[in-house]
Amino acid sequence: MSIKRTQSGLARAKAEGKVLGRPRTTAGDRAKIVALHATGLSFAVIAVQFGIGKGPSTPS
């Protein structure tokens, strides 16, 4: 029952034009992240600076 209601709500939101899911990291941000990491900063510190998680990302 609750799965159907969740799926129904997601379908309705998508039909209304809402963007679902996690926000994408822009190409510009990725370049900055790579540059900061090359200077020796850890991904944890960089993630805090950008306000994002430090988990794995998927290529776009």
C-alpha positions in Angstrom: 0.0 0.0 0.0 2.6 2.6 1.0 4.8 1.7 -2.0 1.9 2.5 -4.4 1.3 5.8 -2.6 5.0 6.8 -2.8 5.2 5.9 -6.5 2.0 7.8 -7.2 3.3 10.9 -5.4 6.6 10.7 -7.3 4.8 10.3 -10.6 2.5 13.3 -9.8 5.5 15.5 -8.8 7.4 14.5 -12.0 4.3 15.3 -14.0 4.2 18.8 -12.4 7.7 19.4 -13.6 9.6 18.9 -10.3 13.2 17.8 -10.6 13.6 14.6 -8.6 16.7 13.2 -7.1 20.0 14.5 -6.0 21.3 17.7 -7.4 24.1 17.3 -10.0 27.6 18.7 -9.5 28.4 21.1 -12.3 31.4 20.7 -14.6 32.9 23.9 -13.2 32.6 22.6 -9.6 34.2 19.3 -10.7 37.2 21.1 -12.1 37.6 23.1 -8.9 37.3 20.0 -6.8 40.0 18.2 -8.8 42.3 21.3 -8.6 41.8 21.5 -4.8 42.5 17.8 -4.4 45.7 18.2 -6.5 46.9 20.8 -3.9 46.7 18.1 -1.2 43.3 18.9 0.4 41.3 15.8 1.4 37.9 15.1 -0.2 36.3 15.5 3.3 37.6 19.0 3.6 36.6 19.9 0.0 33.1 18.4 0.5 32.6 20.7 3.5 33.7 23.7 1.5 31.3 22.9 -1.3 28.5 21.8 1.0 28.2 18.3 -0.6 28.7 14.7 0.5 32.1 13.0 0.1 30.6 9.7 -1.2 31.2 8.2 -4.6 29.7 10.0 -7.6 28.6 8.7 -10.9 29.9 10.1 -14.1 27.4 12.2 -16.1 
